[in-house]
């Protein structure tokens, strides 16, 4: 039967990646699309990519989650290459280091939902147990921060209500009710004897969320929580990846990583015909549909949208230092990651922790309030507090300048017109009107005379919002900084930070203390993190405000300047690295804190200091 398969049972179509087959080799699937060739004959040497330096172990298993299908221009391909191969390990090995507090916001929520949905525990009882066990529910996990406990209790009640409402609506439309499914849906291929062109012998696809299915198995639902508002606008590749796991995945109760599925795993469950996915906002309680597809359209959508993304993740070999370095298994031997020992002279914390990133935004948040830092930066909780007008104005100015500086062909802002309507304009999704719009337009006018692209040679490099990455090995910390603009001139790099304010600089406070991002820029340039001679490099500070704009230049090669910068960053970083409690520290910042809703101390402070102003919910 040349050119056909007999008794074909497609388990997973991945544009030639893998599937479970019964029968004899052929060249096409049911839709006529090409399928993977059978295992390569003995003795054939395959050109699959080798594991990068810095890891050890095996590459025979590739496991991808649906989030891998999201476009991530800043992600490092080598980090993804090793991440989708779970049997690769760092070399040298990195021990597991538990965090003092739960660092995944959804963990207590999902544990609570398991008790309600699978053990029929009453909601009130589960909420009491949530607090009495600090969110562990008897599991071997770190306790949840008090703010996370309050967030979880709120999200839990909203979720139960939202699910019940959706089920009522669905049944009214003739859709059968769906019941909770405890086992994970795993779309997994049979293990082959020989590796394919990616060095893999088995593939697994997983999806994160809450799973539900009708009694007859014909309808499957997936609910995907978000920590703020629901995210309904998702890339087509991610939606196709979700649908593929829902359509082809078998419920596996005992999911042992890397093991083969039971022989009858797929046969024991009916093939779902309708696949629905919903986005749920844990903060506002709203629900939005992600997809509602029939089984027949999943394969085509997957091949067209998701398969190329997974192909790229499984084969990428480019190195791109950035946030990905925090979780990269191959960091110890990465030739592209700049190492900066003693960048600010910090000492390792008393308690060893997992690798993490540190940015100036992290440092400033922690110095204001450790609880705010933990809840908003680690856990990414968001009360959806509306930003104040000054912040929105600054974001619009930044976005406008970023668009102009990144334009091709390159042009100075001096030669470019400002907003056509100074009373109503916006940029980057931030709309301005009236006096706020006119103030921001005046700031753009000030910048025209200070634009660094004026008279810049066409051969010079310009990078807008480029993340500078350095690794501090003795602290196991990845330092991240994103200046507004980087450009070369005279053989060195210039680091430009632009800020907007109607207030003047505070002359009694050193500039590096007022703006620690300048101090971080000094340290990174001084350490050669951009590969240029510090003696030819500069840090520039541009302040746009009330008609009295400021441009300050700082020489990072001067020892006294570097030492001042080191002092500024050490005073901010050492407390952050040592902190294991994340206690609230009330103050004026409480009024704009995006986690105040779940902080009793911050809420009490704002109530007792009404003159400090309050943010408000939309």
C-alpha positions in Angstrom: 0.0 0.0 0.0 2.7 2.4 -1.1 1.7 6.0 -0.4 -0.9 5.2 2.3 -1.1 4.1 6.0 -3.1 1.1 7.0 -4.9 1.4 10.4 -3.5 4.9 11.0 -4.1 6.2 14.5 -2.8 9.8 14.7 -1.8 10.7 18.2 -0.2 14.0 17.6 0.4 15.9 14.3 3.3 18.3 14.7 4.2 19.1 11.1 6.3 16.0 11.0 7.3 16.0 14.7 5.7 12.8 15.8 2.6 10.7 16.4 1.6 7.2 17.5 1.2 4.9 14.5 -0.2 1.4 13.9 0.3 -0.1 10.5 2.9 0.4 7.8 4.8 3.5 6.6 3.1 5.9 4.1 3.7 9.5 2.9 0.6 11.3 3.9 -2.0 11.8 6.7 -5.8 11.8 6.3 -5.7 15.3 5.0 -2.9 14.6 2.5 -0.3 16.5 4.6 3.2 14.9 4.8 3.9 12.8 7.8 7.2 12.0 9.5 9.2 9.2 7.9 9.6 6.0 9.9 12.6 5.7 12.3 15.9 6.1 10.4 17.7 2.8 9.6 20.6 1.6 11.7 23.9 3.1 10.7 22.5 6.4 9.4 24.0 9.4 11.1 21.4 12.1 11.7 22.3 15.8 11.7 20.3 16.7 14.8 21.6 19.6 16.8 23.9 18.8 19.8 23.1 20.0 23.2 24.9 23.3 24.0 27.9 23.5 26.4 26.9 23.8 30.0 24.3 21.0 30.1 24.5 17.2 30.5 22.0 14.4 30.2 19.8 13.2 27.4 17.8 15.0 24.6 15.6 12.0 23.6 12.5 13.6 25.2 11.0 17.0 24.0 8.2 18.4 26.0 6.5 21.7 25.1 3.8 23.6 26.8 1.3 25.8 24.9 3.1 28.9 26.2 6.1 28.0 24.1 4.0 28.9 21.0 3.7 32.6 22.1 5.9 35.0 20.1 8.8 36.0 22.3 11.3 38.2 20.4 13.5 38.7 23.5 13.6 35.1 24.5 16.9 33.2 24.1 16.7 30.3 21.6 19.3 28.3 23.5 17.4 28.7 26.7 14.2 27.4 25.0 16.2 24.6 23.3 17.3 23.3 26.7 13.9 24.1 28.4 11.9 21.8 26.1 14.3 19.0 26.8 13.5 18.2 30.4 16.1 15.4 30.8 19.0 17.9 30.2 20.5 19.2 33.4 22.8 22.1 34.2 26.5 21.3 34.4 27.7 21.8 37.0 24.5 20.7 38.7 22.4 23.3 40.5 20.6 22.0 43.6 17.0 22.6 44.2 16.5 25.6 46.5 13.0 26.1 47.9 11.8 29.7 48.2 10.8 31.0 51.7 7.4 31.9 50.2 5.3 30.4 47.4 6.5 32.1 44.2 3.7 30.9 41.8 0.6 32.9 42.5 -1.8 30.3 41.1 -0.5 27.4 43.2 -2.8 28.0 46.3 -5.7 28.8 44.0 -5.4 25.5 42.1 -4.9 23.5 45.3 -8.1 25.1 46.7 -10.0 24.4 43.5 -8.9 20.7 43.6 -10.5 20.3 47.0 -13.8 21.9 45.8 -14.0 20.3 42.3 -12.6 16.9 43.0 -13.4 16.3 46.7 -16.6 18.4 46.9 -15.4 20.4 49.9 -17.6 23.5 50.8 -16.1 26.8 49.7 -16.2 28.3 53.2 -14.3 25.3 54.6 -11.7 25.5 51.9 -11.1 29.2 52.5 -10.7 28.6 56.3 -8.2 25.8 55.4 -6.4 28.2 53.0 -5.6 30.5 55.8 -5.0 27.9 58.5 -2.4 26.1 56.3 -1.0 29.3 54.7 -2.0 28.0 51.4 -0.2 24.7 51.5 -3.2 22.5 52.2 -0.8 19.9 53.6 1.3 19.8 50.5 5.1 19.9 50.6 5.3 23.5 49.4 6.4 26.9 50.7 3.7 28.9 52.6 1.9 31.7 50.8 2.5 35.4 51.7 -0.5 36.9 53.6 -1.2 39.1 50.6 -1.4 36.1 48.3 -3.8 34.4 50.7 -6.2 37.3 50.5 -5.8 37.4 46.8 -6.5 33.7 46.5 -9.6 33.8 48.6 -11.1 36.6 46.4 -10.1 34.8 43.2 -11.5 31.5 44.4 -14.9 32.9 45.0 -14.9 34.8 41.7 -13.9 31.7 39.8 -16.6 29.5 41.3 -19.2 32.1 40.5 -17.9 32.7 36.9 -17.9 28.9 36.2 -21.4 28.4 37.4 -22.7 31.4 35.4 -21.0 30.1 32.2 -22.4 26.6 32.7 -25.9 28.0 33.0 -25.4 30.0 29.8 -24.0 27.0 28.0 -26.8 24.7 29.0 -29.4 27.2 27.9 -27.6 27.1 24.5 -27.9 23.3 24.4 -24.3 22.5 25.3 -24.0 19.7 27.8 -22.5 20.5 31.2 -18.8 19.8 31.7 -17.4 18.2 34.8 -13.9 18.7 36.4 -11.1 16.5 35.1 -8.3 15.7 37.5 -5.7 14.0 35.3 -3.6 16.2 33.0 -4.3 16.0 29.3 -1.0 14.8 27.7 -0.5 14.5 24.0 2.4 12.1 23.9 3.9 10.1 21.1 5.1 6.5 21.4 8.9 6.2 22.1 10.8 5.5 18.9 13.9 3.3 18.7 16.0 5.9 16.8 16.2 9.7 17.2 14.7 11.9 14.5 16.2 15.0 13.0 15.9 16.9 16.3 17.5 14.1 18.3 14.2 13.2 19.9 12.5 9.8 20.3 9.4 11.0 22.1 7.4 14.2 22.2 4.9 15.5 24.8 2.6 18.5 24.6 1.0 19.9 27.7 -1.4 22.7 28.5 -1.9 24.7 31.7 -5.3 25.5 33.2 -8.4 23.9 34.7 -9.8 21.0 32.7 -13.4 20.0 32.2 -15.3 17.5 30.0 -18.9 16.4 29.3 -20.0 13.1 30.7 -19.8 11.5 27.2 -16.4 13.1 26.5 -17.6 14.9 23.4 -17.0 18.4 24.8 -13.8 19.6 26.5 -13.4 22.9 28.2 -10.2 24.6 29.4 -10.2 27.6 31.7 -7.0 29.7 31.8 -6.7 32.2 34.7 -4.8 35.5 34.4 -3.7 37.4 37.5 -5.4 40.6 36.5 -7.8 40.9 33.5 -8.5 37.9 31.3 -6.2 37.6 28.2 -8.5 36.8 25.3 -6.3 38.2 22.5 -3.8 35.4 22.2 -1.6 34.5 19.3 -3.0 32.0 16.8 -0.1 29.7 17.5 -0.9 29.5 21.2 -4.6 28.9 20.5 -3.8 26.2 18.1 -1.5 24.6 20.6 -4.2 24.7 23.3 -6.7 23.1 21.0 -4.3 20.4 19.9 -3.7 19.2 23.5 -7.4 19.3 24.2 -8.2 17.4 21.0 -5.5 14.8 21.1 -4.4 14.6 24.8 -5.3 11.6 26.9 -6.0 12.0 30.6 -3.0 10.6 32.4 -3.6 10.3 36.1 -0.1 9.2 37.0 2.0 11.5 34.8 5.5 10.3 35.3 7.7 12.7 33.3 9.3 11.0 30.3 7.4 7.7 30.6 5.4 6.1 27.8 1.6 6.4 27.9 -0.5 3.3 28.7 -1.3 1.3 25.5 -5.0 2.1 25.7 -4.7 5.7 27.0 -6.3 7.2 23.9 -8.6 4.3 23.1 -10.2 4.4 26.6 -11.5 7.9 26.1 -13.9 9.1 23.3 -12.5 11.7 20.9 -13.8 15.1 21.8 -15.8 16.9 19.1 -16.1 20.4 20.5 -13.2 22.2 22.2 -13.8 25.4 24.2 -11.2 27.5 26.0 -11.9 30.5 28.3 -9.8 33.2 29.8 -10.6 34.2 33.4 -9.5 37.3 35.1 -8.7 36.6 38.8 -8.9 40.2 39.8 -12.0 41.4 38.0 -13.8 38.0 37.7 -14.6 38.4 34.0 -14.6 35.6 31.5 -13.8 35.9 27.8 -13.7 33.1 25.2 -10.4 32.1 23.7 -11.6 29.5 21.2 -14.6 27.3 20.3 -13.5 24.9 17.7 -14.6 21.6 16.2 -12.2 18.6 16.2 -11.9 18.8 12.4 -10.2 22.2 12.3 -7.6 21.6 14.9 -5.0 19.8 12.8 -4.9 22.4 10.1 -4.7 25.3 12.6 -1.9 23.4 14.5 0.2 22.8 11.4 -0.2 26.3 10.1 0.4 28.3 13.3 1.8 26.2 16.2 4.1 23.8 14.5 6.5 26.4 13.2 6.8 27.9 16.7 7.5 24.5 18.3 10.0 23.7 15.5 11.9 27.0 16.3 11.9 26.2 20.0 13.2 22.7 19.5 16.0 23.7 17.1 17.1 27.2 17.9 20.8 27.7 18.5 21.2 31.5 18.7 22.1 33.0 22.1 20.3 36.1 23.3 21.1 37.2 26.9 18.3 38.7 28.8 15.5 37.7 31.1 15.8 34.1 29.8 19.2 33.8 31.6 17.4 33.4 34.9 16.1 30.0 34.1 18.7 28.9 31.6 20.3 25.5 32.2 23.3 26.4 30.1 24.3 29.6 31.8 27.6 28.3 33.1 29.2 28.0 29.7 27.4 30.8 27.7 29.9 32.7 25.7 27.6 35.6 25.0 26.6 36.4 28.6 28.9 39.1 30.0 30.1 38.2 33.5 30.7 41.0 35.9 32.1 39.7 39.2 31.6 42.2 42.1 29.5 44.5 39.9 28.4 46.4 42.9 30.4 44.6 45.6 27.5 42.8 47.2 27.9 39.7 49.4 26.0 36.4 49.0 22.9 36.3 51.2 23.0 34.2 54.4 20.3 31.9 52.9 21.1 30.6 49.4 18.3 31.2 47.0 17.5 30.3 43.4 18.9 32.4 40.6 17.0 35.6 40.0 17.1 38.8 38.1 17.6 42.3 39.6 16.7 45.5 37.9 16.6 49.0 39.2 12.8 48.9 39.1 13.1 45.8 41.5 15.4 47.7 43.7 13.2 50.8 44.0 10.1 48.8 44.6 11.7 46.8 47.3 13.2 49.9 49.0 9.7 51.4 49.1 8.0 48.3 50.4 9.2 44.6 50.4 5.6 43.3 50.3 4.8 45.4 47.3 7.9 44.0 45.5 7.0 40.4 46.3 3.4 40.6 45.4 3.8 42.6 42.2 7.2 41.5 40.8 7.4 37.9 42.0 3.8 37.0 41.9 2.6 39.5 39.3 -0.6 40.4 41.2 -2.4 43.4 39.8 -5.3 45.2 41.4 -5.9 47.1 38.1 -5.3 50.4 39.9 -5.5 53.3 37.4 -2.2 55.1 37.0 -2.0 58.7 37.9 -2.0 61.4 35.1 1.6 62.2 35.5 2.7 58.6 35.0 0.4 58.3 31.9 1.9 61.5 30.5 5.4 60.2 31.0 4.6 56.9 29.3 3.1 58.7 26.3 6.2 60.9 25.9 8.5 57.8 26.2 6.5 55.9 23.6 6.5 58.8 21.2 10.3 59.2 21.5 10.9 55.4 21.2 8.9 55.3 18.0 10.9 58.3 16.5 14.3 57.0 17.6 13.6 53.5 16.2 12.4 54.8 12.8 14.0 53.8 9.6 15.6 55.6 7.9 17.1 57.3 11.0 16.2 60.9 11.6 16.8 63.3 14.4 13.7 64.5 16.4 14.9 68.0 15.6 13.8 67.5 12.0 10.5 65.7 12.8 7.2 67.4 13.6 5.4 67.0 16.9 1.8 65.9 17.5 -0.5 67.4 14.8 -3.1 68.2 17.5 -1.4 69.4 20.7 -4.7 69.2 22.6 -5.3 65.6 21.9 -2.7 63.0 21.0 -1.2 59.8 22.3 1.4 57.1 21.7 2.0 53.5 22.7 -1.7 53.2 23.7 -1.6 56.1 26.1 -4.1 58.9 25.2 -3.6 62.4 26.3 -6.1 65.3 26.3 -6.3 69.0 27.3 -3.6 70.4 29.6 -2.0 67.0 30.0 -1.6 66.7 26.2 -0.2 70.2 25.9 2.3 69.7 28.7 3.6 66.5 27.1 3.8 68.2 23.7 6.0 70.9 25.3 8.3 68.2 26.7 8.7 66.8 23.1 9.6 70.3 22.0 12.3 70.5 24.7 13.7 67.1 23.5 14.1 68.3 19.9 17.1 70.4 21.0 18.6 67.6 23.0 18.0 64.6 20.7 21.2 62.6 20.5 20.6 61.5 16.9 21.2 65.0 15.7 24.5 65.0 13.6 25.0 61.3 14.5 27.0 59.5 11.8 24.9 57.0 9.8 27.5 54.3 10.6 26.9 54.6 14.4 24.7 52.1 16.1 21.4 53.0 17.8 19.4 50.7 20.1 16.0 51.7 21.5 14.9 50.1 24.8 17.6 47.5 24.5 18.1 45.3 27.6 21.7 45.2 28.8 22.4 41.9 30.6 25.2 40.9 33.0 25.7 38.0 35.3 27.1 38.4 38.8 28.4 34.9 39.5 29.2 35.2 43.2 25.5 36.3 43.8 24.0 34.1 41.1 22.1 37.2 40.0 21.3 38.3 36.5 21.5 42.1 36.3 19.1 43.7 33.8 18.9 47.3 32.7 16.9 48.8 29.8 18.0 52.4 29.0 15.8 54.5 26.9 18.4 54.8 24.2 21.9 53.4 23.5 24.1 54.8 20.8 27.7 54.7 19.7 30.0 57.7 19.1 33.7 57.9 19.0 34.3 54.2 19.7 32.2 54.1 22.9 28.6 53.7 24.0 26.4 56.4 25.4 23.6 55.4 27.7 20.7 57.9 27.6 18.0 58.0 30.3 15.1 60.4 29.6 12.7 61.4 32.3 9.7 63.7 32.5 8.7 65.9 35.5 7.3 69.3 36.2 9.5 69.3 39.3 13.1 70.4 39.4 16.0 68.3 40.4 16.7 68.2 44.1 20.1 69.8 44.3 20.8 68.5 47.9 20.6 64.8 46.7 23.3 63.4 44.4 21.9 62.6 40.9 22.9 58.9 41.1 20.8 58.6 44.3 17.8 60.3 42.8 17.9 58.1 39.7 19.5 54.7 40.6 19.2 53.6 36.9 22.0 56.1 36.2 24.1 54.3 38.8 23.4 50.9 37.2 24.4 52.4 33.8 27.6 53.7 35.3 28.5 50.2 36.7 27.6 48.3 33.6 29.6 50.6 31.3 32.5 50.7 33.8 32.5 46.8 33.7 32.5 46.8 29.9 29.1 45.0 29.7 28.6 46.5 26.2 32.1 45.7 25.1 33.3 49.3 24.8 36.1 51.1 26.6 34.6 52.9 29.6 36.9 55.9 28.9 35.0 56.5 25.7 31.6 55.9 27.1 29.1 58.2 28.8 25.8 58.0 30.8 23.5 60.9 29.9 20.5 62.1 31.9 17.8 64.1 30.1 15.1 65.7 32.2 12.1 67.2 30.3 9.8 69.4 32.3 8.5 72.9 32.7 10.6 74.6 30.0 13.9 74.2 31.9 15.2 70.9 30.4 18.4 69.4 31.8 21.1 67.3 30.1 23.7 65.9 32.4 26.7 63.8 31.3 28.4 61.3 33.7 31.8 59.7 33.0 31.7 56.0 34.1 35.5 55.7 33.9 36.1 58.1 36.8 36.9 55.9 39.9 35.0 58.3 42.3 31.9 58.2 40.1 32.0 54.4 39.9 32.4 54.1 43.6 29.5 56.4 44.2 27.4 54.3 41.9 28.5 51.1 43.6 27.4 52.5 47.0 24.0 53.5 45.6 23.3 50.0 44.2 24.7 48.1 47.2 22.5 50.0 49.6 19.4 49.0 47.5 20.5 45.5 46.4 21.8 43.9 49.6 18.5 44.3 51.6 16.6 42.8 48.6 18.9 39.8 48.3 18.8 39.1 52.1 15.0 39.6 52.5 13.0 36.4 53.2 10.0 38.1 55.0 8.7 40.7 52.5 7.1 42.7 55.3 4.9 45.7 54.3 6.4 49.1 54.8 3.7 51.7 54.7 4.2 55.2 53.3 3.1 57.6 50.5 3.7 54.9 48.0 0.7 52.9 49.4 -1.7 55.2 47.5 -0.4 53.9 44.1 0.5 50.3 45.1 -1.0 47.8 42.7 -1.2 45.2 45.5 -2.7 47.4 48.3 -6.0 45.7 47.8 -4.6 42.6 49.5 -2.4 44.4 52.1 -4.2 45.3 55.4 -1.3 47.5 56.5 -1.3 49.5 53.3 -5.0 49.8 53.2 -5.0 51.1 56.8 -2.3 53.6 56.0 -4.1 55.1 53.1 -7.3 55.3 55.1 -5.4 57.2 57.8 -3.7 59.5 55.4 -6.3 60.7 52.9 -4.2 63.8 52.0 -1.7 61.6 50.3 -4.2 60.7 47.6 -5.4 57.4 46.4 -5.3 55.4 43.2 -8.7 54.1 42.1 -10.1 51.1 40.5 -11.4 51.4 36.9 
